């Protein structure tokens, strides 16, 4: 089965399942993609932070926080959350607001937003409070009868189960679904080429963009005419516009133009490049016939934490002497095989897994010291390990598709740990262009 070219650009060049995909498409309606956050925190009735269960539909989280802060007359910094969640989806999660009372929220209303005050706390809601996410996702427009579809889903599910799950790839969202560019920017930053990094982010076009956007990007890419770019770029491309505005006022300061972006956005670039290399390492491991749900000598495993999730701060090298014991822990889901998100201080495997990691990294032409990003240390990354297998066994329901007569729909229900991508699971079922999953 052919892998979509855009996935190859993100380091993914294989499927772990051999069964033909269902086809179909996601998010025909907002309610086709439902996400509920699983939090590992309990709330009380005192504290400076008001904790709220927030449900939203078709909202970007950062835009929502901006509009909430304006409506409440407070700084955005007083609103905290654990995860951004998908925009075109119905999502439920906890947020906290610092130094605000329940009464101030009684008359709060925003379109497609529901809030439910659930308590108070002495600490804000942060990323570490996120355990995972529950997904209920409907795939529509499938060209099969329900009976055939039911059998097809069962076959794919059985193959995933025998594999132990699916590879824990970084999904297309990490890189940009329509314009997978973040890892390319990160690579240029690591190479110290801030001019190419800035131009790539501002002006590198991709085929799936609207024609008018692609044309203006191509113009800026060729001419570096940022004054004209500011006239023609759509207002929604606010980050590109902010960088061009800086360059108009500070000609040639390509490194400085990244300063107009928030620290969180800036750090995404190097992290995305690490994710790209990680995807390539996992693919190479599969191609070489090494298992994902079993350790071999040279591997580095991590151990589960109190929530049962992989704790990549606790690792151990696998040797010929301890491999049987490690695999016993892996079978009981108390340990997990890992691969590196390579940085300047990443622990690397040895033996055959280490050869794979070293070969992939050597193909980049970078050194680990490049991840210190001497010219912009805020973007530096020590690196870490990440589990390579995503344990997941979705349940499903099949029905006729009321929105697409003559077609069927499948609704999959599954839970993933934080930091994992639903599209990583769905791509094994659908085997379609990523844009049909975005």
C-alpha positions as CSV (number, residue, x, y, z in Angstrom):
1,X,0.0,0.0,0.0
2,X,1.3,3.4,-1.0
3,X,2.1,5.9,1.8
4,X,0.8,9.4,1.1
5,X,3.8,11.6,0.1
6,X,3.0,14.1,2.9
7,X,3.4,11.4,5.5
8,X,6.8,10.5,4.1
9,X,7.8,14.1,4.6
10,X,7.1,13.7,8.3
11,X,9.3,10.6,8.5
12,X,6.5,7.9,8.3
13,X,6.9,5.5,5.3
14,X,5.0,2.4,6.3
15,X,1.8,1.0,7.9
16,X,2.1,-1.7,10.6
17,X,-1.1,-3.4,9.3
18,X,-1.3,-5.2,6.0
19,X,-5.1,-5.0,5.5
20,X,-6.5,-2.6,3.0
21,X,-7.8,0.6,4.5
22,X,-11.5,1.6,4.9
23,X,-11.1,4.9,3.2
24,X,-13.7,7.5,4.3
25,X,-13.2,10.9,5.9
26,X,-13.3,12.5,9.3
27,X,-14.9,15.6,10.8
28,X,-17.8,15.9,8.3
29,X,-19.5,17.3,11.4
30,X,-18.0,18.7,14.5
31,X,-19.6,16.0,16.6
32,X,-17.9,13.4,14.6
33,X,-14.7,14.0,16.7
34,X,-15.3,13.9,20.4
35,X,-12.5,14.2,22.9
36,X,-12.7,14.1,26.7
37,X,-9.7,14.8,28.8
38,X,-8.8,12.3,31.5
39,X,-7.4,14.3,34.5
40,X,-5.5,12.8,37.4
41,X,-6.3,15.6,39.8
42,X,-9.1,16.1,42.4
43,X,-10.5,19.5,43.2
44,X,-11.4,21.0,46.6
45,X,-13.5,23.9,47.8
46,X,-10.7,26.4,48.5
47,X,-7.7,28.0,46.8
48,X,-6.9,30.9,44.5
49,X,-7.6,28.9,41.3
50,X,-11.2,28.4,40.1
51,X,-11.4,25.0,38.3
52,X,-13.9,24.7,35.5
53,X,-14.9,21.8,33.2
54,X,-14.9,23.5,29.8
55,X,-16.7,22.0,26.8
56,X,-16.2,23.6,23.4
57,X,-17.1,23.0,19.8
58,X,-15.0,24.2,16.8
59,X,-12.8,26.5,18.9
60,X,-9.0,26.8,18.7
61,X,-7.9,26.7,22.4
62,X,-5.6,29.7,22.1
63,X,-8.3,31.8,20.5
64,X,-10.7,30.7,23.1
65,X,-8.4,31.7,26.0
66,X,-7.8,35.1,24.3
67,X,-11.6,35.8,23.9
68,X,-12.4,34.5,27.4
69,X,-9.8,36.8,28.9
70,X,-11.2,39.8,27.1
71,X,-14.7,39.0,28.1
72,X,-13.7,38.5,31.7
73,X,-11.4,41.6,31.7
74,X,-8.3,39.6,32.9
75,X,-4.9,38.6,31.6
76,X,-4.6,35.5,29.4
77,X,-1.9,34.4,31.8
78,X,-4.5,33.8,34.5
79,X,-6.1,31.0,32.5
80,X,-4.4,27.6,32.5
81,X,-5.1,24.3,30.9
82,X,-3.4,20.9,30.4
83,X,-3.8,20.3,26.6
84,X,-4.8,22.3,23.5
85,X,-7.2,19.7,22.0
86,X,-8.4,19.7,18.4
87,X,-10.2,22.7,17.0
88,X,-12.8,21.0,14.7
89,X,-14.1,18.7,17.4
90,X,-16.3,18.6,20.5
91,X,-13.9,18.6,23.4
92,X,-14.2,18.5,27.2
93,X,-11.3,19.4,29.6
94,X,-10.4,21.1,32.8
95,X,-9.1,24.7,32.9
96,X,-8.3,27.0,35.9
97,X,-8.6,30.7,36.3
98,X,-6.5,32.5,38.9
99,X,-8.2,34.8,41.4
100,X,-11.7,34.8,40.2
101,X,-15.0,34.0,42.0
102,X,-17.8,31.7,41.0
103,X,-20.2,34.6,40.8
104,X,-18.1,36.2,38.1
105,X,-18.7,33.1,35.9
106,X,-22.5,32.9,36.5
107,X,-23.3,35.2,33.6
108,X,-20.5,34.1,31.4
109,X,-21.6,33.0,27.9
110,X,-19.8,32.3,24.7
111,X,-21.0,30.7,21.5
112,X,-20.4,26.9,21.4
113,X,-18.8,27.0,24.9
114,X,-20.2,25.4,28.1
115,X,-18.7,25.8,31.5
116,X,-19.3,24.0,34.7
117,X,-17.5,25.1,37.9
118,X,-16.2,22.0,39.7
119,X,-14.1,23.4,42.6
120,X,-11.1,25.4,43.7
121,X,-7.4,24.6,44.1
122,X,-4.2,26.0,45.3
123,X,-2.5,25.2,42.0
124,X,-3.4,25.8,38.4
125,X,-4.3,23.2,35.8
126,X,-1.1,22.3,33.9
127,X,0.3,19.7,31.5
128,X,1.3,17.4,34.2
129,X,-2.3,17.0,35.3
130,X,-3.2,15.3,32.0
131,X,-3.5,11.5,32.1
132,X,-4.8,10.9,28.7
133,X,-7.8,11.5,26.4
134,X,-10.9,9.5,25.5
135,X,-11.9,9.6,21.9
136,X,-15.2,8.8,20.1
137,X,-14.5,9.3,16.4
138,X,-16.9,8.7,13.5
139,X,-15.4,7.9,10.1
140,X,-18.0,8.7,7.4
141,X,-18.4,8.2,3.6
142,X,-17.1,4.6,3.7
143,X,-17.9,2.7,0.4
144,X,-18.9,-0.6,2.1
145,X,-22.2,-2.1,3.3
146,X,-22.4,-2.2,7.1
147,X,-22.0,-6.0,7.2
148,X,-18.8,-5.9,5.1
149,X,-17.5,-2.9,7.1
150,X,-18.0,-4.7,10.4
151,X,-15.9,-7.7,9.1
152,X,-13.3,-5.3,7.8
153,X,-12.9,-3.4,11.1
154,X,-12.7,-6.7,12.9
155,X,-9.8,-7.9,10.7
156,X,-7.9,-4.7,11.1
157,X,-8.5,-4.7,14.9
158,X,-7.2,-8.3,15.2
159,X,-4.0,-7.4,13.3
160,X,-3.4,-4.4,15.6
161,X,-4.0,-6.6,18.6
162,X,-1.5,-9.2,17.4
163,X,1.0,-6.4,16.9
164,X,0.5,-5.2,20.4
165,X,-0.8,-1.8,19.3
166,X,0.3,0.7,16.7
167,X,3.6,2.5,16.3
168,X,3.6,5.6,18.5
169,X,4.3,8.0,15.6
170,X,4.0,11.7,15.9
171,X,0.9,12.5,13.8
172,X,0.6,15.1,11.0
173,X,-0.7,17.7,13.5
174,X,2.9,17.9,14.9
175,X,4.1,19.2,11.6
176,X,1.1,20.9,10.0
177,X,-1.6,19.0,8.1
178,X,-1.9,21.3,5.1
179,X,1.6,22.7,5.4
180,X,4.0,20.3,7.1
181,X,6.7,22.8,7.7
182,X,7.6,23.0,11.4
183,X,10.2,20.3,11.3
184,X,11.9,21.9,8.2
185,X,12.1,25.2,10.1
186,X,13.6,23.3,13.1
187,X,16.2,21.7,10.9
188,X,17.4,25.0,9.5
189,X,17.5,26.5,13.0
190,X,19.7,23.6,14.2
191,X,22.0,24.2,11.2
192,X,22.3,27.8,12.2
193,X,20.6,29.1,9.0
194,X,18.1,31.5,10.5
195,X,17.4,33.1,7.1
196,X,16.3,29.9,5.5
197,X,14.4,29.0,8.7
198,X,12.5,32.3,8.6
199,X,11.8,32.1,4.9
200,X,10.6,28.5,5.2
201,X,8.1,29.4,7.8
202,X,6.9,32.6,6.1
203,X,6.9,31.7,2.5
204,X,7.4,28.0,1.7
205,X,4.2,26.9,-0.1
206,X,2.6,23.5,-0.2
207,X,0.2,22.1,-2.9
208,X,-2.8,21.7,-0.6
209,X,-2.9,25.4,0.3
210,X,-5.5,27.7,-1.4
211,X,-4.2,29.0,-4.7
212,X,-4.1,32.6,-3.6
213,X,-2.1,31.8,-0.5
214,X,0.3,29.6,-2.4
215,X,0.9,32.3,-5.0
216,X,1.7,35.0,-2.5
217,X,4.0,32.7,-0.6
218,X,5.9,31.9,-3.8
219,X,6.2,35.6,-4.5
220,X,7.8,36.3,-1.1
221,X,10.0,33.2,-1.4
222,X,11.4,34.4,-4.7
223,X,11.6,38.2,-4.1
224,X,11.9,38.5,-0.3
225,X,9.5,41.5,-0.7
226,X,8.1,41.6,2.8
227,X,6.4,45.0,2.3
228,X,4.4,43.5,-0.6
229,X,3.8,40.4,1.5
230,X,2.2,42.3,4.3
231,X,-0.2,43.8,1.7
232,X,-1.2,40.5,0.3
233,X,-0.9,37.9,3.1
234,X,-4.4,37.1,4.6
235,X,-4.8,38.5,8.1
236,X,-5.3,35.0,9.5
237,X,-1.6,34.3,8.8
238,X,-0.7,36.4,11.8
239,X,2.5,34.7,12.7
240,X,4.0,35.1,9.2
241,X,2.8,38.7,9.1
242,X,4.4,39.4,12.5
243,X,7.7,38.1,11.3
244,X,7.5,40.0,8.0
245,X,6.7,43.2,9.9
246,X,9.8,42.7,12.1
247,X,11.9,42.1,9.0
248,X,10.6,45.3,7.3
249,X,11.7,47.3,10.4
250,X,14.9,45.2,11.0
251,X,16.1,44.2,7.5
252,X,18.2,41.1,7.5
253,X,17.7,40.2,11.2
254,X,16.3,36.7,10.5
255,X,17.3,35.4,13.9
256,X,15.5,38.3,15.6
257,X,12.3,37.8,13.7
258,X,11.7,34.6,15.7
259,X,11.5,36.8,18.8
260,X,8.0,38.0,17.8
261,X,6.7,34.5,18.3
262,X,5.8,33.2,21.7
263,X,8.3,30.9,23.4
264,X,5.9,27.9,23.1
265,X,5.6,28.4,19.4
266,X,9.3,28.9,18.9
267,X,10.2,25.7,20.7
268,X,7.8,23.7,18.5
269,X,10.3,24.0,15.6
270,X,13.1,22.0,17.2
271,X,10.7,19.6,18.8
272,X,9.1,18.9,15.5
273,X,12.5,18.0,13.9
274,X,13.1,15.7,16.8
275,X,9.7,14.1,16.1
276,X,10.6,13.7,12.5
277,X,13.8,11.8,13.4
278,X,11.9,9.7,15.9
279,X,9.4,8.7,13.3
280,X,12.2,7.7,11.0
281,X,13.9,5.6,13.7
282,X,10.7,3.7,14.5
283,X,10.1,3.0,10.8
284,X,13.7,1.8,10.3
285,X,13.3,-0.5,13.4
286,X,10.2,-2.0,11.8
287,X,11.9,-2.4,8.5
288,X,14.8,-4.2,10.2
289,X,12.3,-6.7,11.8
290,X,12.8,-5.6,15.4
291,X,9.7,-5.8,17.5
292,X,8.0,-2.8,19.1
293,X,6.3,-4.8,22.0
294,X,9.4,-6.7,22.9
295,X,12.9,-5.6,23.9
296,X,16.2,-6.9,22.5
297,X,19.7,-6.4,23.9
298,X,20.8,-2.8,23.5
299,X,17.3,-1.4,23.9
300,X,16.5,1.2,26.5
301,X,13.2,0.7,28.3
302,X,11.3,3.0,30.6
303,X,9.0,2.0,33.5
304,X,5.4,2.9,34.3
305,X,4.5,5.6,36.8
306,X,1.8,5.5,39.4
307,X,-0.8,6.2,36.7
308,X,0.4,3.3,34.6
309,X,1.9,5.6,32.0
310,X,5.5,5.4,30.7
311,X,7.9,7.4,32.8
312,X,10.8,8.4,30.5
313,X,12.8,9.8,33.4
314,X,13.3,6.2,34.7
315,X,15.1,4.1,32.1
316,X,17.3,1.1,32.0
317,X,19.5,-0.5,29.3
318,X,18.5,-4.0,28.2
319,X,21.3,-6.6,28.2
320,X,21.6,-10.3,27.4
321,X,21.4,-11.0,31.1
322,X,18.2,-9.0,31.9
323,X,16.3,-9.2,28.6
324,X,13.9,-12.0,29.8
325,X,13.0,-10.1,33.0
326,X,12.5,-6.9,31.0
327,X,10.2,-8.6,28.5
328,X,8.2,-10.0,31.4
329,X,7.7,-6.4,32.6
330,X,6.8,-5.3,29.1
331,X,4.2,-8.1,28.7
332,X,2.6,-6.9,32.0
333,X,2.8,-3.2,30.7
334,X,5.1,-2.3,33.5
335,X,7.9,-1.4,31.1
336,X,8.1,0.0,27.6
337,X,10.6,0.0,24.8
338,X,11.7,3.5,23.8
339,X,13.4,5.4,21.0
340,X,15.1,8.8,21.3
341,X,13.9,12.3,20.7
342,X,17.5,13.2,20.1
343,X,18.9,16.3,21.8
344,X,22.3,17.4,23.3
345,X,22.1,15.0,26.3
346,X,20.0,12.1,25.1
347,X,20.7,8.5,26.2
348,X,21.3,6.4,23.2
349,X,20.7,2.6,22.8
350,X,23.5,0.1,21.9
351,X,23.8,-3.0,19.8
352,X,21.3,-3.3,16.9
353,X,18.8,-0.7,18.2
354,X,21.7,1.7,18.8
355,X,23.0,1.1,15.2
356,X,19.6,2.1,13.9
357,X,19.4,5.2,16.0
358,X,23.0,6.2,15.1
359,X,22.6,5.6,11.4
360,X,19.4,7.6,11.1
361,X,20.9,10.5,13.1
362,X,24.1,10.4,11.0
363,X,22.0,10.8,7.9
364,X,20.9,14.2,9.2
365,X,24.4,15.5,9.2
366,X,23.9,17.2,12.5
367,X,25.7,16.7,15.8
368,X,24.1,16.5,19.2
369,X,25.7,19.8,20.2
370,X,23.7,21.5,17.5
371,X,20.6,21.0,19.7
372,X,22.2,23.5,22.2
373,X,21.3,26.2,19.5
374,X,24.1,28.5,20.6
375,X,22.6,31.5,18.8
376,X,19.2,31.0,20.4
377,X,19.4,29.0,23.6
378,X,15.7,29.3,24.3
379,X,15.2,26.7,21.5
380,X,17.8,24.3,22.9
381,X,16.6,20.7,23.8
382,X,18.3,18.1,25.9
383,X,16.2,15.4,24.3
384,X,14.6,12.4,26.0
385,X,13.3,8.9,25.2
386,X,9.7,8.1,24.1
387,X,7.8,4.8,24.1
388,X,7.6,3.3,20.6
389,X,4.4,1.4,20.9
390,X,0.9,2.8,21.4
391,X,-1.2,0.2,23.2
392,X,-4.7,0.6,21.8
393,X,-7.7,-1.7,21.1
394,X,-10.6,0.4,19.8
395,X,-14.2,-0.8,20.1
396,X,-16.5,0.2,17.2
397,X,-20.0,0.5,16.0
398,X,-21.2,0.4,12.4
399,X,-24.2,1.9,10.8
400,X,-25.5,3.4,7.6
401,X,-24.3,7.0,7.0
402,X,-27.2,9.3,7.1
403,X,-25.2,12.2,5.7
404,X,-23.9,10.2,2.7
405,X,-26.7,8.0,1.3
406,X,-25.5,4.6,0.2
407,X,-22.4,4.8,2.3
408,X,-21.6,3.5,5.8
409,X,-20.0,5.0,8.9
410,X,-17.9,3.6,11.7
411,X,-17.6,5.0,15.2
412,X,-14.4,4.1,17.1
413,X,-14.1,4.5,20.8
414,X,-10.6,4.4,22.4
415,X,-8.4,5.9,25.0
416,X,-4.8,7.2,24.5
417,X,-2.2,8.4,27.0
418,X,-1.2,12.1,26.8
419,X,1.2,13.1,24.1
420,X,-0.2,10.5,21.6
421,X,-2.2,11.2,18.4
422,X,-5.6,9.8,17.5
423,X,-4.6,10.0,13.8
424,X,-1.8,7.5,14.5
425,X,-4.5,4.9,15.3
426,X,-6.9,6.1,12.6
427,X,-4.3,6.0,9.8
428,X,-4.0,2.2,10.2
429,X,-7.8,1.9,9.8
430,X,-8.4,4.4,7.0
431,X,-5.1,4.5,5.0
432,X,-6.0,7.8,3.3
433,X,-4.4,11.2,2.7
434,X,-3.9,13.0,6.0
435,X,-6.1,15.9,4.9
436,X,-9.0,13.5,5.0
437,X,-8.3,13.0,8.7
438,X,-7.7,16.6,9.6
